[in-house]
């Protein structure tokens, strides 16, 4: 079979995380003879070199390409392109990993849409990952109408014939941002780019397990020499005008303005801050017209204007003021409705811990602002004007893998008077609907823990915070739900008091221990139990009966109905003469299904079935005594002596 995809992995002593990388590459759902893995040995030593050789000897999919002169990743990636045999090539870093179906899905999507470049959804572990780009699948994406330019890492799939036809390669040598140069040119020259947004294809991992070779920061002059190369690519393939300005805006925003803001800027040594600022000032004056900064958020536009004018001290002052800006989220309601978790919360910006206020009347300070006070006034006035377009996102984020998924949110924007009416607070009141059956791009979330994050972009700030904290007293406490064959428990984390979901792992926190005597009844051979669960539609469950003394266990298929009512037909004849501990499995079709103990036992004799409290661990003898006491009371006799 022709090779569909060549995965190119530059390797240079990656540490133990290469094991997860290799496992993800060799465990792909794409047919084994449809792809190859090309490890480019960029000076590996010891165990890693031996691992690569062993993989190549054992697995026909694996090849190792050695390099004599190790350096930055550009050279190994180019060597991988030259060695590749696949219709498409996919670049993967040696500490990262792929989703199980990444190659199969990306290849099929690329072929279906005749794409030269396929961008798969990325999740960042310890790193930021784009959100806007992956809101939806995009079969035909263009830099003019899609935020492609926000994703310039090389971890994408490229048609090899496209690379050969254009001669496109990573620029080599001592430089940074070579991946941005390569990807930007690919976007601008591709016949089509498609974006697969409904499946996490790539996990981009921050490496914290390998010592850095040097703590030295990149030289600003070298840094911005490389950045100019990326700008050169944009100029080469676009005409002056709005499109070029919008592309340049990405570098102005990400590589310049954001590096001059808040703590990120202030924590740098003073001499380095000045060098960085001087280089940014030079590029802004040299390369950017007024249209580049025009569409930035208000706070970003202020920083860009100060940088253009060379006002270092004012940039420092504004950065100090910005350190006080944060996002506060107040969870107000969390409740199940027909199998959907309804989450109501408010969100607003704060400054130095207090709600941020803005001018209530139109205000147009001079531009560019003369000092910090005018800069803050300008940001405030423009933020009020933009408030009607502000949205709030709720992200469901996997705790272990960092994959994140947007949930439907409806928001109402409220302007709240403050300071006697001279100023206002800008409050977003949002209602999110999280459906556990479809919350992960139309599928159910996998087993594990999932955190909820709120994301708001307003005033030139994009803030993400956990959904919380919630006061420990009086906060919403919805029950667990049985939805789409899984047990889903909303809960508040201990560390952050923020909202999270436990899918399929919860045990004691399900609250089944709260089942009281009045919740359990027996009619002949039918057991009825009302469980403290949200059950939107009838589902199967399994009741397990374990004898208090050694013996065979019974499992009975039961029905779980709306209202949490469990109904089971007991095999009474097989249960007589024993006391039975009870447990229930609420998701019998799930892999690794769990049984949850119930706080009652069943004593079955010739007179029928008697419900008694379940013993504590090791309390079988106490249970027997309790059963005898219950029976004697029921028969009107005195309490038995002894035993």
N, C-alpha and C positions, 0 to 999 in steps of 0.2 A: 504494500500500500504506500502511495506517496506520502511523504511527511507533511502534515498539515501545519504544525507549529514547531519552531525551534525555540526553546527557552534558553536564554543566554544569561549566565550567572558569573560575573567577575568575583573571584574569591581571593582574599588576602587575609589569612589568619583571623577568621571571624569569631572565634571563640565557640562556646557550646551551642549557641543559637543556630548554628548551621544545621544541627540535627533536625530541628523543627522545619527549617527551610527544605531540606532534602526530603523529609517525610511528606511534606505538602506537594512537592514536585512529583514524587513517584506514586502518590496516592490519587492522582487526578482521575476524574471520571471519563475523560477522553480515552479512546481505545489505545492501549499501549503501543501499538505499531503505527499510530497516527501522530506521535510527537517524539521529540528528542530533547535531551537536556545537555547543553554544552557548557561545562564548567571551564572557565578560563582561569588557569592557575597563575595568579599574578604575584608570584613569589611566596607561595605558602611554604610553611616549614612543619616538620614533625608530624603530629597526629593528623592534621588537616590534609596534608599532602598524601599521607597513606590512606586516609578515608576516601579521597577522590579516586586514587588508583584502584582501590578495592571496589568502589561502586562501578567504575568503568569495566572492570574484569567480570563483575557478577551480573550486570544489567545491560542488555543490548541497547537500551535507550540512552545510555550515558556515554558521553565522550569528554575527554579532558584535553584542552588546548593549552600547552605551556607557553609562558612568556619569559623572555630572558631579562627584560628591563622593567621591573615593576614601577608603577607610578599611580597617577590618578585613574579613576574608573573609565575614562574616555578610551584609552588604548585597549583595554580588555574588551570593552563593548564592541569596538570596531573589529577586533580580531574575531569575536563571536559572530558578527555579521558575515565576515568573509568565510567562516567555516560552516555557516548554517546551510541546511538543505530544505528547510520548511517553506511552505507558501507564505506564512507569517512568522515574524520573530517577536518574542516577548522578553522584555528585560526585567530581571529580578535581582535584587541585592541579596547578599549572602546571609543577612540576619533577618530577612523578611520572609513572608510565606504567602501562598495562594489559598483562596477558598477552594474547596474540594472540586467544584464544578467550573472553576474559572476558565480554563483553557477551552473546554467544550462549549460553554456559553459564549465566550468572547469570539471564538472562531466562527461559530454558527451565525452570530449577529453580524460579524464583519462580512461574511460571504453573502448573507441575505441582503445586506445594504450596500454591497459593492464598495466597501470602505477601504481606504488606504491606511487609516489609523482607527483603532478601536480603543476607546477609553473605558476601562472598567471601574466600577465604584471602589473607592479606597477607604479603608478605616485606619486611623492612626493610633498606635499604642505608644503613648508618651509624646505624640506629635499631633499637630493640627491636621485636619483633613477637610477638603472642600465640602460644603453643604449644598449651596445653591445649584452647582453643576449637576448634582445627582438627585434632584427632586423628582425626576422622571426619566424614562428611557427617551433617547433622542436619536432616531434613525438617521437623520441628516442634520448635523450640527455645523455651525459656521462661526468664526470668530466675531462676525458682525452681530449675531443675534443670540449667541450662547456664551456663557462665561467660561469658555475653554481655557482662556488665558490664565485662569486661576489655578490650573493644574499643569504645571510645567515639569514635574518629575518625569523620568524616563520610563516609568513602570507601566508601559502600555504595549499594545500589539500593533506592529507595523507590517504592512505588506512588503515582502522582500523585493518583489519586482519594482515597487515604487522607490525603495531605497536605491536599487541598482540604476533605475532609469534617471533618477535625479542626482545620483552620486552623493547622496546625503550621508554624512558621517559625523560623529562627535568630534569637535575640535580638540586636538591633543596639545600637550605641553603644560607648562606651569600656569594654570589659570583656574578660576572658579566659574561656576554657572555654565559649564559646558553643556549640561543637560538642558538648560533653558534655551540656549542657542539652537540646539538640535530640535527640541520639541516645537519651539516657536516656528522654525522654518518648515517643519513637517506640517503643522496646522495650515500655514499660509500657502503651501504648494500642493496639498492633498486634493484629490478629486472629491473625496467625501471623508468626513470624520463622523463616526457614530459613538454615542455614549450609552453604555449599559448601566442604568442607575438602580435596578431593582435587585441586584445581587452583589454582595461584597466579594469582589474578585481578588483584591490585594490588601494585605495587612502590612502597613509600613511601620516598622518597629524602631523606636529610639534605642540605640545601643548604649546600655549603661553597665555592661559586663566586661568591657574591654578597656583597659587604660588608654587614655589619649596619648599619642606620641609626644605632644607638647601642649602646654596650656596657652601658648602664644596665640593671640587673636590675629585674624587675617589682616594684612596691611591694607588700609583703606584705599591707597592709590592703586594697588593691584586689583582689589575688589572691584573698583569702579571702572578700571580698564576692561575687565571682563564684562561688566554690565553694559558698557558701551557697545560691545560686540553684539549683544542681544538686541539693543536698539538699532544697530546697523541692519540686522536682518529684517526688522519691521520696516525700516525705511526702504530697503531694497525691494520689498514685495508689496508695498502699499503706497498710494498717492497721498500727498498732504491733504488733510481734512479730518472729518469726524471719526472715521474708522481708525486712522493712525493715532489720533489723540486718545481714543478709547483704549487702544492697546498699550500705548506709552503710559497711560494712567495706572496700569497694573504695576509697572516698575516704580513709578513715583510713589504709589501707595504702599506697596509691600517692602521694597528694598530701600526706600528713603524715608518717607514720612513716618512709618511705623517704627523705624529705628531711632527716631528723634522724640519718641513719646514716653511719658510716664517713667516708671521704675526701670524699664529696659534701658532707657537712655541715661538716667541719673546714676545707675549702678556702675557705669563704665568709669574708668579713671579719667580725670580731668583732661590730661594731655591727649588721650585717645578720643575723647568726646570731641575735642576741637579739630583733630585731624579728620574724623568722620564727617563732622559738620562742613568742613571746608570742601571735602570732595563732593558731598551732596549739593552744596551751594553751586559748585562749578558745573555739575551735570545739569541741574535745573535751569541755570542761566543759559547754558550752551545748547541744550537740546529741546527744551519744552516751551511751546507757546502757551498763551493764556487758556486755550481750549482744553489743555490736558488736566489742569487742576479744577476746572469749572464744575465738573460733576462729582467731585469728592464730597464726602460728608462735611458738615460745618467745621468740626474740630480738626479734621484732616486738612481742610482747605486753609485754616489759620496757620497750621504748622508749615504747609507748603509755601504760603506767602512769606512767612518770616524767614524761611530758608532761602527763598529767592532773593530777599533783600539783604541776606547776610547777617541777620540780627541774632547772633548766637545767644546773648544774654536773655533775650525775650523768649527764645525757644526753651532755654533752661527754666525760666520762670513759668512758662505755660506747662511744661512737663511736670513741675512740682505741683501745680494746681490740679493737673489731671490725675495725680496719684490718689486723689480723694474720691474719684468717680467710681461708683460700683452699681450693681444691679441688685435690688431687693425683690424677693418673691414671697408672697403670702398665700399659702394654700388655704382655701376656705371650705371646699366641699370635695369629698371623694366618696362616690357611691356607685353601686351597680345598678344599671337599668337595662333589663332584657339582655343580659350577657355582655354589655358594654360598660366599661369603667368611665364614668363621667367625672372629670376633674376640673374644678373651678378654682382659679387663682388670679391674683392681681400681680402686676409687675411695674416697677418704676425705678428710674435712676435715683441714686442718692449721692450726696457729696459729704465727705467726712462723717458718715454715719447718719445723716439727716436727709429727709426727702429733698431732692434737688428742685429748686424753684426757678421759674423762667418769667420774663417780662409778659404781663398780660396785655399790653398795648403794643402796637406796631413800633418797632425800634430799628433804626438804620444807622448804626455807628459808622464812622469813616472806614474806608477800605483802601489799603490794608490797615488794620488796627494800629494805633500809635503806642499802646502799652497793654499790659496784662488785663487791666480792667475793661478796656475796650474790646479786647479779644474775647473775654468771657461774655460780655454783652452781645457781641456779634453772634457767637455760637448759640447763645440762648434764644435770640430773636429768630435765627434761621431754623433752629430745632422746633420751635413752636409752629412755624410755617410748614414743616415737613411731617408733623405729627400725624396728620390724617392719613398718611401713606404707610405708617409704621405697622409692622405685624409682629406677632409673637409666635415662636415655634416651640413645640414640645417634642423633644427627642427622646426616644427609648433607646438606651445605650447598653449593650452587652458589657457586663462588668469585666469579664476575663479577656474578651477579644476586641473590645472597643468598637465593634460594628454598631452603627446608629441608624435609626429609622424615624422619619418625620411622621407625626400623628396629626390627624385633622384637628384644627383649632379655629374657633370663631372668636373674634376679639371685638370689644367695644372700647373706643378711645374716649377717655373722660378727662376733661380739663377741670381741675379742682382749685377753687380760689385759695390763695394763701397770702399772708402778710397784709391782711385787711383789704384784699382785692387788687393790690398793686402787682402782685405776681401770681403765678399759677403752678400747680403740680401737674405733670403729665402722667396719667395712670392708665395702664392697659388692663382691662378686665376680660379675662380669657376663659373660654370653656373648651376643654379638649375631650375628644371621644376616643378612647383606646379600646379597640376590639381585639381581644386575645386570639381570635380566630384568624385575623388578617393583619395584625400590627407590623409584621415584618414583610413589607412589600407584597402584601396579599396572602402571606402564609402566617402560620402561628409561630411565635418565638420558640426557640429550642429550650430544653431544660436548662435551668441555671438561674442566676441572679441578674436582674436588669434594673438599671438606675434610670431615673427620669431627670432630664435636664431641660431648663428653659433657656431659650436663645432670643435675644432682642437686639435689633440694630436700630439705633436712634442717635441722631446728632453727630454722627461720625464715630460712634463707639459701637462695637459689636461685643456684647457680653453674654457669656454662658455661665449659668450657675445651676446647682442642683435644685430640684423642686422642694424647697424648704428654706430654713428650718421651721418646723411646726412645734408649737408649744406642747410640752408633754401632757399637759392636762387639758382635756376638752378637744383634742384634735380628732379629726374623723378617723374611725376605726372600722372600715368595711370588712366583711367576712371574706373568707376564701370563696372562690367560685369554681365550679366545674364547667369548663367551656372547651368545646372542640376536643373532648377526650383528655383534657389535662386539668390538673389542679393549679389554679392561679391565685396566689395570695398577695394582695397589696399590703405593704408594711412600711413602717418608719425605721430607718437605720439608726443604730445606736450611736454611731460616731457623728453623723451629720444631722440627725433628726429629719432626714429628707426621704421623699417617697421613692419606693422601689417595688419591684415585682419579684416574687419567688415563684418560678414555674417548675412544678414537679418535684421540688426538693423539700418543701416544708413538712415538718412533723408535729412537734408540740404546738407550734404557733398556729396551727389550723383551728385550735379552740374546741376540738372534739371532746376534750375533757370536761367541757361545760354542759354536756348533755345531762339533764336532770331526770329524776324519776318520772316526772310528768310528761317527759318527751318520749317515753318508751311504753309500749303496750303490746300485749299478746292476745290474739283471738284464735283459740284452738291451735292450729299449726302456723298461723301467720304472725310474723313479727313486724311491728311498725315502729320506726324510730324517726324523730324529727331532728335532723342535724343542723347546726348553725352554719349553713352554707347557702350561697347564692347559686341556684340551679335554674337556668333559663328554659331548658327543655329536658325532657326525659332522657335518661342515659342509663347504660348498664353499670353495675357495680358488683363487687364480689364480697360476700360476708364470709369471713374465716372463723371457724369454731375450733378452739384448741382445748382439749381436756385439761382440767386442773391437775390431774394425775396422768402419768405417761399413758399414751394411747394414740390412736389414729386421729388425724385432723380432717375436718370436713370443710369443704368450700362450696358455698351456695351462690349461684348467680341471682342477683337481685335487681330491682328497678329503683332508680333514684329519680324522683319526680320534682317538678317545680315546687319551691317552698322548702327544699331540702328533705323531703319525706322519703325515707328508705323503706321498702316493703320486701320481705323475704318469706318464702315458704320453707318452713323448717322440716327436715327429715326426722320427725319426732321419734319414730320407732327406733332409729339408729342411735338416737341421743340418750335414750332412757338410762337412768341409773347413774348419771354423771353430772358434774358441774362443768360448764364450758365458758372459757374466756372468749371474748369477741374482739374482732378487728375487721376493718373494712378497707377494701381497695377501691378508690374512687376513679381510677384511670386504668382499667384492666387491659386495655389494648396498647398502652404506652410501653416502650422498652424500659425494662428495669422497674416495673410497676411496684409501688410500695403499699404495704398494709399499715394502717393507722389504728392503734389500740383504742377501744371504746371503754368508757368508764363503768361498764356493767357486765355482769356474767349471767348465764342462763343455767338454772338448775332444772333438770328434766327428770321426772319420776312418773309413776303410774297415774298420778293425779293431774299431770300436765306440765306446763312450763312456768317456772317462777323466775322473775327478774330480780337479781340481787346485785349489790355493788361489787365491782371488780376488785380483786386484792391488789395490794401494792406488791412490787417484786419480792419474791421470797415469802409471800403471805398465803400460800395455799392452805396451810393448817388453819390460819385465822379465818380464811374464807369458809372452810368446812364448818368451823364453830359458828360463824355468822349465819350460814345457811340453816343449821340446826335450830338456832335461836329464832330465825324468821319462821321456820316451819312450826315450831312449838307455839309461838305466839298466834300464828294463824289457826292452830288447832285448839287454842284456849288452854294450853297446858303451861306449867311452870317452866322456867329456864332449865335445860338439862344440866346436870352436874358433871364434873370431871371433863377430861379431853378438852 
